[in-house]
Structure formats: structure tokens, C-alpha cells
Amino acid sequence: MPIAISNHANGVDADSMPLCNMLTPVGMLGYGLNEDETIEALSRLVATGIPTALILDSGSTDSGPDRLAQGIMGCPRSAYVRDLRKLLKLVHNFHVPLIFSSAGGDGSDEHVREIVDIIEEITAEEGNAAYSFKTLAIFSGIDKAVVRERLSAGAVTGCGACVPPLTEEDIDASTRIVSQMGPEPFIDAMHATPDFDVIVGGRAYDPSPYVAYCCYLSGLQIDDWSSPVVQRQFGGFTHVGKIMECGGTCAEPKSHGVIATVFKNGEFVLEPLTSTARCTPVSVAAHTMYEKSRPDLLHGPGGYLDLNVATYEQLEDQRSIRVRGSMFHFLKESEKPYQIKLEAASIIGYRTMFMGSVRDPILIQQFDSLSSLVKEYVASQHSHATGEYEFDFHLYGKPDENTPITQSSEIFLIGEALASSQELATSVAATARIGIIHGSYPGQKATSGNFAFGIGGKSVIELGPCSKFSMYHLMDLEDGEEHLALDEDVSTPVQNGVNGNGTHKQRKRLFTQSVSLLGKGDRTSPKHIASTIPTVLNGFKSNGEKTFTPARVSNGSKSNGHSNPSILGDLAKVVRSKNAGPYEITFDLIFETRDTYLKVKESGLLSKKAIASAYKMPESDIVWCGFFDPAQAFKATIPRIRAGKRTPGGGFMENDVHGSQQHLELVNLKLPDEIVAALV
């Protein structure tokens, strides 16, 4: 379906010509999309005659390890059916390809097959007799034997300083292993089957399908990795993918989706899908660093994206941004092997919980003592139990020691048990619940019970298996393994050129594909013929002619609407926290004006010392800390810590798997008097 672009058109340098349009209707397949907005945008895009594709992401480790450990899809199957019905209708009506990766949430091989099955079911539904989709499925599951081999060769390392070394036990415990593919398997699949309609990708680096579509259309030779031209082009293709994979989060207010017009030289223009939203230099630069450990160097398969000289230019419509200057540095430049990220999780036990609240002020002020007694009671009642268990409380609304307790005070609590069997977990939780209800404490007056419960009609709730991330590591590849293997086996010479019997070693291919023709429609019917009238899109006509000039953006000295700011939250336009992978939490503070940003930057208020103090950790534990001028932002990244220990997101006693509620220590940071005086 896609058509490659020639190097010259009507005497205009191809670098200044739009290479393609990419439309991401929503940041995650299964989250729901605005069909009317998407139809309006596609009507406009397709009419330009520029190759156009629907591209989106479908997976993440954000929501914890259950998907990988238990084979659970990220959204209900019905949500994928709903979204794919809409998207496939658009593919059929507009004759544009649909490309997405990390199918089913984790990108496992079984979920890739499940999504292909859904597509086939939709083609068979009443009213869809004309549907016919050549569908490519790309698989990224990795065999445990391959990981064991690379581990023994010293070719597996943790993805970041917070990730512990991989062990043989971790590999054995992992239910399945997926890898974050780079763009190469997608590019190879497009070249092998150029008349594809749909690509269902396994787990992949989020920008990979975007990079692949641009590389395929441009004919970019990735193997020419030492060329500054290739580094610039590939950098731009990677940068636009990094922004688009989250949909319209780069706009303000957040849009459902986003549109990009990409140029062969790597420059691109972004426009939010929602008409009432706008992209600004700050909103786009700020999203580039979203959920990343650092804002300037973003590592991915085969190298890293360098944004130190990237620029963000507001266009005259005041809602589109042109981005230039992104560069990609390939690992091969420094003679290092191509690396992919491995992801896996394991089942560590079974959980049961109960929940309710405590309102008695006499008990609230001594609840810590009662909870300790309850844990002792649970231990005494299970001293001879077969198996192991852990138990603890989540507490919400408990006043600190400086807050007076009133008649309106209330603690909401959740008791959570983890055990080697579901039966033991339920017994532990049930025993703890009884202890909370009937435990005695000094000054007790409410002798009929301490605990309000019954939410959902359940005394205790069995949660089933409990998962934990077991793998988040980088694995070195041998030369060429990053590509899609189209043959049954790949001959790979060992170090001395032969194996024990004097022949080349036969290595099982890493990334594979299947090709299916789904639906019984007539594929010989005429495709859409674009209008020859130049159509304006993102400030450019389809012949590359620019229709307006950039406008200046004001940088006043507002303090985010607060006439008397006293805490950092009064100054910052955005204060957010988010997981940067399962092992890290990252913080972004973004300031509305350049003047405010520079005053904060120069004040010394934000530093490693300030972050260490706010989050009660040694400065040496901070992963990254610094300012990012393009976004008028400060970023800091720390290890994910629970109960005083480094631990990955999800699993036992998790209460903020996205890490999105960890920023209040920064919001409430008191402003120095000199900053307040300078801003008022």
C-alpha cells in the first residue's frame, strides 16, 4: 500500500518535500479514539497525495508485571475489538496502512496472534464483505536458551544503574521473555511485502514503527551509520516517533491524537488532532523528556537519540511546531554491539486483601500500636502453617504527628497478604481482618468493633497470582540479528568460524513474521487517487512550498498566575512524576515563562542536594538531575523505593504503579525569599 518517494519532484529538492504524514489517533490501542476527528484529519491528509499512515503504540510496562507474568492483555479484548473496528474501516475507506507495535500490551507472541485473530473476526462480520487486509505479524519473543547463552558470555547487563544483575534463577522463573525490537524488523517486513495493509508488531521500542515507515519511504540506508546525513535523518524519524507514541500528550490541553508531516531530512511538523488544542515549543520539548531518565540523550535499540541541539519553532497558526536538529548516534560508531532490551516477569505467590476504614479518634491516634499487635496475632495463628507469607497495611488519610485528630478524621486501610498459596494468603488476610475488628487498645469505648467494612459485599478478596518483574536488561546482539530473519535459519559463524563438527553454527532466528490475507474482498478494486491540487497541511503545500513564516512566542515574566508565590508549585506550570521503566521514578518541573525558569535555575533551589533531602536518600542514589533549557524544565530521576528497599514497580504492596503521585514533595518546596522578591 505505501509508495516510496522519488528523490526529486518538479525540480524541488526532495529534502524540502514532505516525505509522509503519520496520524496517531490515540496514545494506546484499546483506550478509545475519536472517530470523527480521525476521519476529518485523514480526509485532509490523503488529499495531499503525500503517503499517509495510521501508526500507534499498543504496549507498555507502565501498569506492572502482570501482563508478562500471567499473559494478561493490557485492555479488555472487547476494547481492542472496538478500536480495531474503527481503524480497519479507515484503512479500507482511505486506503492507508495501519501499523502498531507491542500488541496486546506486552507484545508477547500469543497476544500478537490474538490481535490477528481479532482482525480476522472483524473482516468476517456482517457488512465487511469488501474487507481484504494483507496483514503482517512480527514476533519478538526470545527463547530462554538464547538469554542463558548471552548471560554466560557476559552479553547481558541491567538497563540502568537501578536494575540488579540478571541471574539464571531469574531466567528460569520468567514466564515468557519479550524484546524491544528496533525499527529494522518492521523495515524488512515492509520491503518483503510492500503491498501490506496492516502490521501487527510484537514488543518493540515505542518509536520503532514510526521510524520504520519513514525509513522505508525515504530509502534510508541505516547501515551507513557513520554518515552525518543518516544520523540526522534517523534522529528526526526517531524523535517524531518518541513524541507521537503517546498520542496528543504533547499538546495543551492534551489532545486525543497527533499528526506529523515528516521531511526526508529528518525535520518534522507536529499538529494536535483536536482542533481546540495546540502544540507549543515548550509542550513538545517537554514531552520529549516524558517518562525518560534524562531529557537530552534517549537510549534505544542500536544507539541513542541526541537532542542537545534540537530546536522547536512555533508556526504562524500558533498550534503547529517544526522540529529540527535531532541526531541519532549508532552504537557501531564506537564499535559496540547492537543492544535490545529484554522484558520478563515471574509469579512470586498469591494475594488476598481486605479494605475498610477507621473513624474512632481514640484508635486513630494509636493505630500504629494496634497494627503491630495485629501482625503479631497473625504470626501466632500461623506459626505452624505450611508455606511462607508476608502481610502489611496500606494506610490513606492517617494524620501526621503535627496534625490534630478531629471527629471527622478517618483512615482508609487495605490489608494485603502475599503467600506461597492462595489458601494461606486468604487465611492470613482473614485473620488480620478479625484482629483489626476486635483488637483492644487503651481507652477503647467502641467495643462492638473498630473497623467499617463491607465494600463490594466481600469480607476478603482473593486476588490470585502476584507478579514481579524479573528481567529489564540489555542483551548484545550478533551482527545482523537486529533484522527480521526471512529464512528458516540463520548461519552464524562462531568465533573460530566453525563449531565442533567443522560447520557454521545454525542459530535460530530472533525476529520472525507471518503473512496473512484476511477478508475476502476484491484487492483489484481501484485505490484512492489523490487530488493534483496542492493542499495545505501544517503550513506546507504538497509540493513543498511554505505558506507562512514562523511567529514569535512571548516569554513574559508571569509566575503562573500567582501574585504571591510561596512554594514551587505556585511557579511551575507542570509538576509531574512518572515511572521511567519499572525501576525508576522521574520528576519534571516545567515553567511557563523563560524569565521564571531562569530565575529558578540561577537560584540554586533545585539541585541534587534538594532532591536528596526531599526524598530522604543519599545524593549518590540520584540517577540524573539537571535543567533542560528547550523545555524550560528541571528533571530528576531516582530509584524506585518501597519499604526502604529498591524494588520494581508492581507486585506486593504496590500503591502507585505509574509513579504519578510522587511529586508532592517538590510541589510543596518552599521558595527562597529572593526568588519571591524577584517575581513579585
Long-range contacts (C-beta under 8 A, 24 or more apart in sequence): 1-95, 1-96, 1-97, 1-195, 1-196, 1-197, 1-527, 2-51, 2-53, 2-97, 2-190, 2-194, 2-196, 2-213, 2-216, 2-217, 3-51, 3-217, 4-216, 4-217, 4-218, 4-219, 5-51, 5-217, 5-218, 5-219, 5-264, 9-543, 9-544, 10-543, 12-543, 12-544, 13-544, 14-264, 15-263, 15-264, 15-265, 16-263, 16-265, 16-544, 17-263, 17-264, 17-543, 17-544, 18-48, 18-50, 18-261, 18-262, 18-263, 18-537, 18-540, 18-542, 18-544, 19-50, 19-51, 19-214, 19-217, 19-218, 19-262, 19-263, 19-264, 20-50, 20-51, 20-52, 20-53, 20-213, 20-214, 20-217, 20-261, 20-262, 21-45, 21-48, 21-50, 21-51, 21-52, 21-53, 21-259, 21-260, 21-261, 21-262, 21-537, 22-52, 22-53, 22-55, 22-210, 22-213, 22-214, 22-240, 22-244, 22-259, 22-260, 22-262, 23-52, 23-53, 23-54, 23-55, 23-257, 23-258, 23-259, 23-260, 23-273, 24-54, 24-55, 24-56, 24-57, 24-244, 24-245, 24-247, 24-248, 24-257, 24-258, 24-259, 24-273, 25-54, 25-56, 25-87, 25-247, 25-256, 25-257, 25-273, 26-56, 26-83, 26-247, 26-256, 26-257, 27-56, 27-57, 27-245, 27-246, 27-247, 27-248, 27-249, 27-257, 28-56, 28-57, 28-58, 28-60, 28-74, 28-75, 28-247, 29-56, 29-57, 29-58, 29-75, 29-80, 29-83, 29-84, 29-100, 29-103, 30-58, 30-74, 30-75, 30-76, 30-79, 30-80, 30-83, 30-105, 31-75, 31-79, 31-83, 32-79, 32-82, 32-83, 33-83, 33-86, 33-87, 33-256, 33-257, 34-256, 34-257, 34-273, 34-274, 35-86, 37-256, 37-257, 37-273, 37-274, 37-275, 38-86, 38-90, 38-257, 38-273, 39-90, 41-257, 41-259, 41-273, 42-90, 42-94, 42-96, 43-94, 44-535, 44-537, 45-259, 45-537, 46-94, 46-95, 46-96, 46-528, 46-530, 47-530, 47-531, 47-535, 48-530, 48-534, 48-535, 48-537, 48-542, 49-530, 49-531, 49-532, 49-535, 49-542, 50-261, 50-537, 50-542, 51-217, 52-94, 52-96, 53-96, 53-97, 53-98, 53-99, 53-213, 54-87, 54-90, 54-91, 54-96, 54-97, 54-98, 54-99, 55-98, 55-99, 55-100, 55-209, 55-210, 55-213, 55-244, 56-99, 56-100, 56-245, 56-247, 57-100, 57-101, 57-102, 57-206, 57-209, 57-245, 57-246, 58-100, 58-101, 58-102, 58-103, 58-104, 58-105, 58-107, 58-115, 59-101, 59-102, 59-103, 59-104, 59-105, 59-106, 59-107, 59-203, 60-102, 60-105, 61-343, 61-469, 61-472, 61-581, 61-582, 61-649, 62-291, 62-579, 62-649, 62-657, 62-658, 63-105, 63-650, 63-657, 63-658, 64-467, 64-649, 64-650, 64-651, 64-654, 64-657, 65-345, 65-346, 65-467, 65-468, 65-469, 65-470, 65-582, 65-648, 65-649, 65-650, 65-651, 66-345, 66-465, 66-467, 66-650, 67-104, 67-105, 67-106, 67-108, 67-345, 68-106, 68-108, 68-174, 68-175, 68-176, 68-178, 68-343, 68-344, 68-345, 68-467, 68-469, 69-175, 69-345, 69-346, 69-347, 69-465, 69-467, 69-468, 70-175, 70-347, 70-465, 70-467, 71-108, 71-110, 71-111, 71-175, 71-176, 72-105, 73-104, 73-105, 73-106, 73-111, 73-114, 74-104, 74-105, 74-106, 75-105, 77-114, 77-118, 80-104, 80-115, 80-118, 81-118, 81-121, 81-122, 84-115, 84-118, 84-119, 84-122, 85-122, 85-125, 88-119, 88-122, 88-123, 88-131, 88-133, 88-198, 91-133, 91-197, 91-198, 92-130, 92-131, 92-133, 92-521, 94-528, 95-527, 95-528, 97-196, 97-197, 97-198, 97-199, 97-213, 98-197, 98-198, 98-199, 99-186, 99-198, 99-199, 99-201, 99-209, 99-212, 99-213, 100-199, 100-200, 100-201, 100-209, 101-181, 101-186, 101-201, 101-202, 101-203, 101-204, 101-206, 101-208, 101-209, 102-201, 102-202, 102-203, 102-204, 102-206, 103-200, 103-201, 103-202, 106-178, 106-203, 106-343, 107-140, 107-178, 107-201, 107-202, 107-203, 107-204, 108-141, 108-176, 108-178, 108-202, 108-203, 109-139, 109-140, 109-141, 109-176, 109-202, 112-137, 112-138, 112-139, 112-200, 112-201, 112-202, 113-137, 115-200, 116-200, 116-514, 116-516, 116-518, 119-198, 119-200, 119-518, 120-516, 120-518, 120-519, 123-518, 123-519, 123-520, 123-521, 124-519, 128-519, 129-520, 129-521, 130-519, 130-521, 130-522, 130-525, 131-518, 131-519, 131-520, 131-521, 132-197, 132-517, 132-518, 132-519, 132-520, 132-521, 132-522, 132-523, 133-197, 133-198, 133-517, 133-518, 133-519, 134-193, 134-195, 134-196, 134-197, 134-198, 134-515, 134-516, 134-517, 134-518, 134-523, 135-196, 135-197, 135-198, 135-199, 135-200, 135-515, 135-516, 135-517, 135-518, 136-189, 136-193, 136-196, 136-198, 136-199, 136-200, 136-513, 136-514, 136-515, 137-199, 137-200, 137-202, 137-513, 137-514, 137-515, 137-516, 138-181, 138-185, 138-186, 138-189, 138-199, 138-200, 138-201, 138-202, 138-484, 138-511, 138-512, 138-513, 139-202, 139-511, 139-512, 139-513, 139-514, 140-178, 140-179, 140-180, 140-181, 140-185, 140-201, 140-202, 140-203, 140-204, 140-510, 140-511, 141-176, 141-177, 141-178, 141-179, 141-202, 142-177, 142-178, 142-179, 142-342, 142-475, 142-510, 143-177, 143-508, 144-171, 144-172, 144-174, 144-177, 146-508, 146-510, 147-171, 147-177, 147-342, 147-471, 147-475, 150-475, 150-476, 155-337, 155-475, 155-476, 156-342, 156-473, 156-474, 156-475, 156-476, 157-473, 157-474, 158-472, 158-473, 158-474, 159-341, 159-472, 159-473, 159-474, 159-581, 159-583, 160-293, 160-581, 160-583, 160-584, 160-623, 161-623, 162-583, 162-584, 162-623, 162-639, 162-640, 162-646, 163-472, 163-473, 163-583, 166-471, 166-473, 170-344, 170-346, 170-470, 170-471, 171-344, 171-470, 171-471, 173-346, 173-347, 173-470, 174-344, 174-345, 174-346, 174-470, 174-471, 175-344, 175-345, 175-346, 175-347, 176-344, 177-342, 177-343, 177-344, 177-471, 178-202, 178-203, 178-342, 178-343, 178-344, 179-203, 179-340, 179-341, 179-342, 179-343, 179-475, 179-510, 180-204, 180-205, 180-208, 180-300, 180-301, 180-340, 180-341, 180-343, 181-205, 181-208, 181-301, 181-340, 181-482, 181-511, 182-208, 182-211, 182-300, 182-301, 182-302, 182-338, 182-340, 182-482, 183-207, 183-208, 183-209, 183-211, 183-212, 183-215, 183-222, 183-301, 184-212, 184-222, 184-482, 184-483, 184-484, 185-482, 185-483, 185-484, 185-511, 185-513, 186-211, 186-212, 186-213, 186-216, 187-212, 187-215, 187-216, 187-222, 188-483, 188-484, 188-486, 189-484, 189-513, 190-216, 191-216, 192-484, 192-486, 192-513, 193-515, 198-518, 202-511, 203-343, 205-300, 205-301, 205-341, 206-241, 206-242, 206-245, 207-237, 207-238, 207-240, 207-241, 207-242, 207-244, 207-245, 207-300, 208-241, 208-301, 209-241, 210-237, 210-240, 210-241, 210-244, 210-245, 211-237, 211-238, 211-241, 214-240, 214-262, 218-264, 225-303, 225-330, 225-332, 225-333, 226-330, 226-332, 226-333, 231-327, 231-328, 231-329, 231-330, 232-265, 232-266, 232-326, 232-327, 233-264, 233-265, 233-266, 234-266, 234-328, 235-266, 235-305, 235-306, 235-326, 235-327, 235-328, 236-262, 236-263, 236-265, 236-266, 236-267, 236-268, 236-323, 236-324, 236-326, 237-262, 237-266, 238-300, 238-305, 238-326, 238-328, 239-266, 239-268, 239-288, 239-305, 239-307, 239-310, 239-323, 239-326, 240-268, 240-270, 240-323, 242-288, 242-298, 242-305, 243-270, 243-284, 243-287, 243-288, 244-270, 246-287, 246-290, 248-272, 248-273, 248-274, 248-277, 249-287, 249-290, 250-279, 250-283, 250-284, 250-286, 250-287, 251-277, 251-278, 251-279, 251-283, 252-277, 252-278, 252-279, 252-280, 252-283, 253-277, 259-538, 261-537, 261-538, 261-540, 266-324, 266-326, 267-322, 267-323, 267-324, 268-322, 268-323, 269-315, 269-320, 269-321, 269-322, 269-323, 269-538, 269-539, 269-540, 270-320, 270-321, 270-323, 270-538, 271-319, 271-320, 271-538, 272-319, 277-319, 278-318, 278-319, 279-319, 279-320, 279-321, 280-314, 280-321, 280-553, 281-312, 281-313, 281-314, 281-321, 281-553, 281-630, 282-312, 282-573, 282-590, 282-592, 282-631, 282-632, 284-312, 284-321, 284-323, 285-310, 285-312, 285-628, 285-630, 285-631, 285-633, 286-574, 286-588, 286-590, 286-631, 286-632, 286-633, 288-630, 288-631, 289-588, 289-628, 289-631, 289-633, 289-635, 290-578, 290-588, 291-578, 291-579, 291-580, 291-586, 292-580, 292-586, 293-580, 293-581, 293-584, 293-586, 293-623, 293-624, 293-637, 294-624, 294-626, 294-635, 294-637, 295-626, 295-628, 295-631, 295-633, 295-635, 296-628, 301-338, 301-339, 301-340, 301-341, 301-482, 302-330, 302-331, 302-332, 302-338, 302-339, 302-482, 303-328, 303-329, 303-330, 303-331, 303-332, 303-333, 304-328, 304-329, 307-630, 310-630, 311-630, 312-630, 313-550, 314-550, 314-551, 314-552, 314-553, 315-538, 315-539, 315-548, 315-550, 315-551, 316-539, 316-548, 316-549, 316-550, 316-551, 317-539, 317-548, 318-551, 320-538, 320-539, 322-539, 322-550, 337-476, 337-477, 337-478, 337-479, 338-476, 338-477, 338-479, 338-481, 338-482, 339-474, 339-475, 339-476, 339-477, 340-474, 340-475, 340-477, 340-482, 341-472, 341-473, 341-474, 341-475, 342-471, 342-472, 342-473, 342-474, 342-475, 343-469, 343-471, 343-472, 344-469, 344-470, 344-471, 345-467, 345-468, 345-469, 345-470, 345-471, 345-650, 346-467, 346-468, 346-470, 347-465, 347-466, 347-467, 348-418, 348-466, 348-467, 348-468, 348-651, 348-652, 349-388, 349-418, 349-419, 349-420, 349-421, 349-425, 349-465, 349-466, 349-652, 350-418, 350-419, 350-420, 350-421, 350-422, 350-424, 350-425, 350-462, 350-463, 350-464, 350-465, 350-466, 351-416, 351-417, 351-418, 351-419, 351-425, 351-462, 351-463, 351-464, 351-465, 351-466, 351-652, 352-416, 352-417, 352-419, 352-422, 352-425, 352-426, 352-428, 352-429, 352-430, 352-460, 352-461, 352-462, 352-463, 353-414, 353-415, 353-416, 353-417, 353-429, 353-460, 353-461, 353-463, 354-414, 354-415, 354-429, 354-430, 354-432, 354-433, 354-453, 354-458, 354-459, 354-460, 354-461, 355-412, 355-413, 355-414, 355-415, 355-453, 355-455, 355-461, 356-412, 356-413, 356-436, 356-451, 356-452, 356-453, 356-454, 356-455, 357-410, 357-411, 357-412, 357-413, 357-451, 357-452, 357-453, 358-410, 358-411, 358-413, 358-436, 358-450, 358-451, 358-452, 359-409, 359-410, 359-411, 359-452, 360-445, 360-446, 360-450, 361-405, 361-406, 361-407, 361-409, 362-441, 362-443, 362-444, 362-445, 362-446, 363-441, 363-444, 363-446, 363-450, 364-398, 364-399, 364-405, 364-409, 364-410, 364-411, 365-405, 366-441, 366-442, 367-395, 367-398, 367-411, 369-441, 370-436, 370-439, 370-441, 370-450, 371-436, 373-435, 373-439, 374-432, 374-435, 374-436, 374-439, 375-432, 377-431, 377-432, 377-435, 377-439, 378-428, 378-431, 378-432, 378-435, 381-431, 382-424, 382-427, 382-428, 382-431, 385-424, 385-427, 386-424, 387-419, 387-420, 387-421, 387-424, 388-419, 388-420, 389-417, 389-418, 389-419, 389-420, 389-424, 389-425, 389-428, 390-417, 390-418, 390-419, 390-652, 391-415, 391-416, 391-417, 391-418, 391-428, 391-429, 391-432, 392-416, 392-643, 392-653, 394-653, 394-655, 416-652, 416-653, 418-466, 418-652, 422-462, 422-464, 425-462, 426-460, 426-462, 429-460, 430-459, 430-460, 433-459, 433-460, 466-651, 466-652, 467-650, 467-651, 468-648, 468-650, 468-651, 468-652, 469-582, 469-583, 469-648, 469-649, 469-650, 469-651, 472-581, 472-582, 472-583, 472-648, 477-510, 478-507, 481-510, 482-511, 483-511, 484-511, 484-512, 484-513, 485-509, 485-510, 485-511, 485-512, 486-513, 555-593, 555-594, 555-595, 556-593, 556-595, 557-593, 557-595, 557-596, 557-679, 558-592, 558-593, 558-596, 559-596, 559-679, 559-680, 560-591, 560-592, 560-596, 563-680, 564-676, 564-680, 565-671, 565-675, 565-676, 565-679, 565-680, 566-670, 566-671, 566-676, 567-667, 567-668, 567-669, 567-670, 567-671, 568-600, 568-605, 568-666, 568-667, 568-668, 568-669, 568-670, 568-671, 569-666, 569-667, 569-668, 569-669, 570-671, 571-596, 571-600, 571-671, 571-675, 571-679, 572-667, 575-663, 575-666, 575-667, 576-660, 576-663, 577-659, 577-660, 577-661, 577-662, 577-663, 578-658, 578-659, 578-660, 579-640, 579-649, 579-657, 579-658, 579-659, 580-637, 582-640, 582-648, 582-649, 582-650, 583-639, 583-640, 583-646, 583-648, 583-649, 584-623, 584-637, 584-638, 584-639, 584-640, 585-637, 585-638, 585-639, 585-640, 585-659, 585-662, 586-635, 586-636, 586-637, 586-638, 586-659, 587-611, 587-635, 587-636, 587-637, 587-638, 587-662, 587-663, 587-666, 588-633, 588-634, 588-635, 589-633, 589-634, 589-635, 589-666, 590-631, 590-632, 590-633, 591-632, 591-633, 592-632, 593-632, 594-632, 596-679, 597-632, 597-633, 599-675, 599-678, 599-679, 600-634, 600-675, 601-627, 601-634, 603-672, 603-674, 603-675, 605-669, 605-671, 605-672, 605-675, 606-634, 606-636, 608-636, 610-669, 611-636, 611-638, 614-665, 614-666, 614-669, 615-665, 617-641
